[in-house]
């Protein structure tokens, strides 16, 4: 199932990041006051960035990455949406690195070697 990560600008100028299967419907929920608590009283929201993700897990990871950015970095992301591709590729590398580490630990444990602290 396709999921989307979106960044919306609130009426007070702050940015909000979330995930949804239907972004328009989710923004309508935020505007109606039934969305996230953060957006209540900050509407109306305007969508400034949307990225399609293959599944919910990828969308959640990208959302988390965006939320970890500073406000200045988020503003730069909104100004230049191509930067999202960089974030996505970093997520892919992080995952590969974690998988590589798991393989190494698994191989050591199978060979009977102990990990040193």
N, C-alpha and C positions, 0 to 999 in steps of 0.2 A: 504494500500500500504506500502511496506517495505522501510524504509529509513535507511541510515547508517551514523554514525559519524566517521570521519577519522581524524587522525593526520598525517601530512606529514612533513618531514624534508626538508627544502630548502637547496640549494647549499651552502648558507652562514652559515649553521648550525642552523638557527632559526627554530622554530616549528610553523606550521600553522594548525589550527583546523577548520573543516567545516563539512557540511552535504551534502549528495547527495543520489539519488536513484541508480546511477551507478557510483561507485567510480573511476573506471578506466577511464571512459569517462570524469569525472570531473577533474582528474589529468591531462589528456591530454589537457583539456581546459586551465588549469593553465599553463602548459608547453608551450602552443601556445600563451600565453599572453592575452587570452580572459577570464580568470578566475577572481578571486578577485584581486583588485588593489594591495594588499599587496604582492602577489606572482609574480607580473610582474617584471622581471629582476632578480628574485631570483631563477630561475629554473636551472637545472631540479629538480623536487620534487621527493622524494621517500616516499612511504607510510610506516609508522612505526607502525600504530595502526588502527584497524577498529573494530567498534562495531555495530551490527545490532540492530535496534530499531523497535518497532511495528508500529509506526506512526510518522508523521512529528513533532507533538507536543513534543513527548518524545525525539526525536532526537534534537530538538531545545533546550530543557531544559538541556540535557546532554552536548551539545556543549557549552552552556552558562556556565555550571559548570566547564568544562575543561578550558575555557577561563579565568575564575576567579582565577585559580591556578597560583602560582608563577612559574617561569621558572624551579626552582629546583624541585617543585612538579610535573610539567609536565614531566620532564626528568625521575623522579621516576616512573611515570605512564607508560611511554614508556618502561622503563627497566623491569617493572613488570606489564603486562597487566591485571592481576587478580585484580588490584586495581580499575579498572573501575567498577567492580561489587559493590565495596564499595560505589563509587559515585552514582551508580544507586539506591542502597538501601537507601542512604541518601535522594535522590530525592523523593523516594516513601514515606519516613517518613515525609518529609517536606510537601508533598501534603496532606497526611493524617492529619497532624497537622493543616494545613490551613483549611481543610474541617471540622475538629472538631471544630475549632474556629468559622467558619461560622455557624455551627449548633447551637453552644452555643449562638451566637449573635441573630440568627433567633429565637431561643426558647425564649430568653429574650424579644425580640421585640413583640412576639406574646402574652406574658404574661402581657404586659403593663409596664414592668419595664424599667426604664431609665438607660442608661449607664452613669457611672460617669467618668468624665475626670480626 
